[in-house]
Amino acid sequence: MSDALKPASVTELVRADSITIEPVPARGASSERSQPTLGVRVLLVSGDIQTIDTLCESMGKMAMHVEVCSDVASATGKLCHSKFEAVVVDFKERAAALELLKTSRQMTSHKAAIVIAILNSNEEMPSAFRAGASFVLVKPLSAAVLMRTLRVSYPLMVSERRRSFRCPVQIPVYVTSGSRPEFIATSANISEVGIALSNAPGLQVGDRVALRLTLPLTHVPAAITAEVCWSNPAGASGMEFIQVSTHVKEQLRSWLAARLEEYLPETASLKR
């Protein structure tokens, strides 16, 4: 992917399969290129320049990272290989749009994603909702109605983002596996449901391990039982949490929420 594109560049690039629109950074957030990927991610499916310009301008102000696909075929591929918290579908090609909505709802990764349908007329509302739309907007798009819809749907997108959010963090993790002595690995990222480790050689898929770690800015070590989901010869591995106490779950959820909100706009700004 080339350097981030501003909304003004959409017109000349809409013919491409997909482009990415970087959002306006949240207050206090660093401008480093690695950080914006932590925010809410939206797949916008449209080949209409005016619709793309209008939506990208509004969504960019709310720290939404918009990826634009000009056709349903490329959008379906994106949904298969990437995770989005929201999908916005232009009904200019009604049959294809309905099929895309139905397909997204059949995918485990996008079953709970927020879906906004951009309709040609009010008559399309029943079929859009039956196909899985969460919200609908009718052309011509009204800036006021669009912003009102985004403000209502945004917290739902954040909730979906939090469930899948993998926070990059490097901390020591004490690992015990079977009869092996405890050893120290380093985390690569952590989510509500799992963790990735580096320099953890010898682990095999299916191994159950006991983990001890202390999250940054916290002082109470967390004990977690996990199962290895993947590993490679370089010593990296990914694990799914199997047994986590209620206290540790709440601690992890709160810590992840605080990290995620560092990259999201202030709640107050969404209520204006």
N, C-alpha and C positions, 0 to 999 in steps of 0.2 A: 504494500500500500504506500502511496506517495505521501508527501507532507499533507497535513490537515488542510481541508478546503473550506473556505468561507462560503456562506450561503450565496453570495454574489456570483460564485463560480459555477453554480448549479446549471445555469442555462446552457453553457457550452459543453458540459460534461454529462448531461442527462442521458445521452445515447449509450454511455458505458453501462456494463452490467450492474455495477454498484459503485457508490461513492460514500465517503464518510464525512459527516459534518461534526466538527468539534464544537462543544458548548462553550458558553461564556463561563470562565472559572468561578467557582463559588468564593465568597468572601473569605480571605485568610488561607485559601488553598494555594499550594505551590503551582507554578506554571510548568513543572516538569512534564514531559510527554507521557511518562509511565503512569501518572496518577489518574488522568481522566477516565481510563478504562474501568475504574472502580464505581462509576456512577451508573444511573439507570440507562439501559440500552434499548433502543427502539429501532425496529425494522420498518421502514416506510416503503410501501410498494405502490409506485405510481410512475407513470410516464408523462404526466402533465406538469409542465414547467411552473405554472402559476401555483398549483397545489403544493408542489415541492417547496417553492420559495416561501409560501405563507406558513406552512407547517414547520419548516426548518428554522425560520426566524423565531417563532414562538417557543419551540422546544429547546432551542439553543439557549434561551434566556433562563431555562429551568434546569440546567445541568443535565439535559438528556443528550445522550450520544447517539446521533441518528445515522443509521446506515440506509442508503437509498438503493432500492432495486427497481429497475424500470420495467421488469416483466415478472410474471408469476413463476416461470420455470427457474430463474435464478434465485428468486425469493425462497422457493421450496428447498433449493440446495443450501441456502444460508440457514434455514431453520433446522436442517438435518445436522449441520456441522457447528453451529454456534448457538449460544443461549441469549435470548432477548426477553426482557421483562414486559415489553409491549410490542404489538404488531399493528400498524396502521395500514389499511388496505383501501385503495381507491377503486370504486365500483364502476370506473369508466368501461371496463370489460367485465360486465356483471357476472356472467357464467364462470369465468376464470376466478374472479374474486371470491365467489361463493365456495368454489371448490378449495381454494386456498384456506379459507376460514375453517372449513370442515377438516381439512388435512392437519392444520395446526392443532386443533382440539383433540386429534387422535394421537398426537405425539406426547409421550410422557414428559418430555422436557418443556413443552409449551402448553400443557393442558390447563395450567392456571394463569397463563400470561394474559395481560389486559389487551383486548382487541378493540380497536376503534375503526369503524367503517365509514368511509367518505362516500356518501350516496349521491346519486343524480337527482333523486326525488323522494318525497315522503312515502310513496307507494312501495319503495324498496325496503322499508323498515322491518316489516314482519319476516321476510326471508333472511335479512341480515341477522336479526336476533336469533332466529331458528338455527342458523349456521354457526352461531357462537359468538357474535359481537357483544362486547360489554357496553359500549357506547356507540352512538351514531352521530354524524354531522352531515348536514345536507348542503350541497353546493347551491349558490355561491357561498363560500365560507365567510362567516362573520367573525371579525377579530375578537369581538367581545364574547361571543358564544364559544369560540375556540378556546380562549383563555379560561373561561369558566369550566369547560369540560376538562381541560388539562389540570386545573387546580383540584377538581374532584377526583380525577383518576390517578393523579401523581402519588398520593399516599399508598394506593393499592399497588402501584408499580414498585415503590420503595419496599413494601412488605414482601413482594415477590423477589426483589433483588436481595433482600436480607437473607432469605432462605437459601439462595444459591451463592451468596457472596463468599469468595475465597480471599481472605486478607493475606497479602504477602508479608511475611514476618520471619525473621531469623532469630530463633532462640534455642538454647540447649534443651533437648528432650531426652530424659533418661528412659531407656528401653530395656525391658526384660522379656525374653522369648524362650519359653520352655525351660530347659535346664542350663541354658547359657547364662554366664554372669551378666549383670547389668552393664550396659554400655551407653555412651552419650552420642546421640545423633544431633543434627541441626534441622530445624523445621524450614520448609520453603514457603508453605502457606497453610492456613487453617480456616475451616468453616464450621458451621453448626454441626455438621455430620461427619467430618473427617479431617485428615491432616496429611500433608506430603512431607517426606523427610529426605534429606540428603545424607551422605556418608553413613548409611545404615546397611552395611554389607551382610550377606548371608540370609536375609529374610526371603521367604518364599510365599507365593500366593496361597492364601488359606491359613497362614500362621496367625495364631492369636497372641497378642502382645499386651503387656502392661506398660502404660506410659505415665511418666511424671513430668509435669512442666509448670512453669509460672509465667503467666501472660505479662507483657510489659505494663507497667503502671499498676499492677496488682501485687499483693504480698502473700497470698495464700496459694500454695502449690495445689495443682489439680491432678487427681488420679483418674485415669481413663483406661478402659479395656477396649482394644481395637482389633480389627482383622485386616490383614494385608490383602489389598485388592489387586495391586500390580507391583512389580519390582523389575529392576534391570541390572545388568552386570556392573554398572558403574556405582551401584550402591544406593540409588534413589528408589523410593517406594511410596506408594499411596495407600492410606488406611481408612477404613470406615469405622466410626465409633460404634461399639456394641453395647457397652455398659458405661453409663455416665450418671452420676448422682444428680438429683434435682438441683442441689446447690451449685454444682459445677456447670450444669446446663444453663442456669440463670446467669452465672458469672460470665460464661462464654458468650451467651446471647447479648448481654449488656455491653461487653467489651467490643464485640463485632459491630453492634449498632453504633457505638460511639465512633469507631474507625470509619464506618461507611458514611456517617453524617458529616465527616470532615470534608467530603467531596461533593456533598449535596447542598443545594441552596437552603438558607435559613427558612424555617417553617413560617415565620412571620411574613416573609416576602411573598409567600404563596397565597396569603389571605387578603392581600391588598386589592 
